Amino acid sequence: MSAQECAISHWPDTDELIAKAKRLVNSPPRPIRRDKMQEYLDFFETQCRGSKVVTAEAAKYIPGGIQHNLAFNHPFPLSIARTDGAYLWDVDGNRYIDFLQAGGPTVLGSNYGPLREKVIEVLEECGPVTGLFHEYELKLAKLINKHMPSVEMFRMLGSGSEGAMAAIRAARNITGKDKVIKVGGAYHGWSDQFVFGTRIPGTGPHEAAGIPEGCLQHTQEFFPNDIDGEQGLRALLEQNESQGGTAAVILEPIGPESGTRPVRRDFNGRVRELCDEFGALLIFDEVVTAFRLGLGGAQGYFGVRPDLTVFGKCVAGGFPAAGGVGGRADVMSTFSAGIGSGGQRTLVGGTLSANPLSCAAGYYAILEMERTQAPVLAGQAGDKLCRGLQAIIDDLDLPFFVYNHGSIIHLETHGVLLVDVTDPDFFAKVTRRKEIAEEMGAAYTAEGIITLAGSRLYSSMADTDDVVEEAVGGFARALASVEGVG
Ligand SMILES: Cc1ncc(COP(=O)(O)O)c(C=O)c1O
């Protein structure tokens, strides 16, 4: 992938980021000043009444009142009425800059008109679903293969979680081995086997309520970047040799939680070498990175060829039923569908998987990204935003830090996911920092900016210089209200 096609203009110094993270979580938290926080909360009370009413009613019928884990809900969730490009509007008519971008899939910007029109054409022609083959399935698979040659074949599914489940099943089927190694902190969806070491490395089954131990017995985690340590990847692979071997190593190529725990530039290449040495499949979870970081995905940027790639989000251009798995033809062939197949096949399914709407949306979204260079433009917006945020942090002399991998930007003010699991105050620290994260997110929202969980931002092609400038102004006001500033 040439530099012109890639969203990442430079790879941040990983060791410097790790040192900054350590400093942040070991220094006293810096929340928004109480008087200013009250002002921000007043914004919600006075300007977001419609949201308050409807989401209060939702809490009676929907657990917690919201359906998405990342829906912003402090002091109460916003009810969104309209989106366009870089902006969204709530039911009360407040306009926000949208750095959530639905959690990542909309590199072209929200509700992108040319794509919407193509999808409407497909809907008018054959509706959203037939259960039979539609040519858009082929068109999408061919286009993915053009940009990611490792994806010799592609099986579309309904979500990234399903894609990860399918990848592991195929890896086990083809290798005859059971163990799966992941990087601690990574999120690969919510299937039983993957609720292990989620969000924070070393937490093992901490979030696995409702999941029998047996489901997790073959899932292992190692700390990001730890290849050669005592409990590093090599040690796990060696240890597994006497227990039937390792079917696969799965990772998010820019680091767990979309790079919240960044990995060194050579990390993926080193994992590739170890997988080859031990006969394990290398699975890239590119649910976030595919197309967002460039049409060739993170694998194009790193020049590392995984055996399998998990897709989600962008693969349906921001439309529903976004997921799938692709890769080596011999492994992928085990997914063969149809009534005649069986035996050693890797069984996956999905009534609505690969429907014409999702396939057409993914196909046209990728074509539009090719035409407009959207990933690169979104990455440039990310760079600008990051520079603006860094200037604020420097001006205000805050212990915070900011970095980006193209259009994925991390603004760390509380470091909730950066707390070390071995810290004796781990749970207290996480709890306190979660509260601060919520407040930070609420402060940004009151300043007209929606983020992911108060610390992650996805930029899109719609983030022009004006949008970035407006956002930096809002962040500057919020961060100037942090305790101890001035
Ligand atoms: C890296 C990664 N893998 C898998 C998933 C799961 O995808 P989905 O939400 O479509 O099931 C996500 C979702 O955020 C993700 O970020």
The ligand as an SDF file (V2000), in Angstrom:
LIG
                    3D

 16 16  0  0  0  0  0  0  0  0999 V2000
  -11.6230   -5.0070   17.1550 C   0  0  0  0  0  0  0  0  0  0  0  0
  -13.0450   -5.4390   17.2120 C   0  0  0  0  0  0  0  0  0  0  0  0
  -13.3590   -6.7130   16.9640 N   0  0  0  0  0  0  0  0  0  0  0  0
  -14.6150   -7.1570   16.9990 C   0  0  0  0  0  0  0  0  0  0  0  0
  -15.6450   -6.3000   17.3050 C   0  0  0  0  0  0  0  0  0  0  0  0
  -17.0580   -6.8290   17.3460 C   0  0  0  0  0  0  0  0  0  0  0  0
  -17.7590   -6.3510   16.2380 O   0  0  0  0  0  0  0  0  0  0  0  0
  -19.3540   -6.2640   16.3000 P   0  0  0  0  0  0  0  0  0  0  0  0
  -19.6810   -5.1570   17.2450 O   0  0  0  0  0  0  0  0  0  0  0  0
  -19.7560   -5.9560   14.9000 O   0  0  0  0  0  0  0  0  0  0  0  0
  -19.8320   -7.5840   16.7540 O   0  0  0  0  0  0  0  0  0  0  0  0
  -15.3870   -4.9650   17.5760 C   0  0  0  0  0  0  0  0  0  0  0  0
  -16.4700   -4.0390   17.9140 C   0  0  0  0  0  0  0  0  0  0  0  0
  -16.2920   -2.9170   18.3070 O   0  0  0  0  0  0  0  0  0  0  0  0
  -14.0410   -4.5090   17.5440 C   0  0  0  0  0  0  0  0  0  0  0  0
  -13.7330   -3.2500   17.8140 O   0  0  0  0  0  0  0  0  0  0  0  0
  1  2  1  0
  2  3  1  0
  2 15  2  0
  3  4  2  0
  4  5  1  0
  5  6  1  0
  5 12  2  0
  6  7  1  0
  7  8  1  0
  8  9  2  0
  8 10  1  0
  8 11  1  0
 12 13  1  0
 12 15  1  0
 13 14  2  0
 15 16  1  0
M  END
$$$$
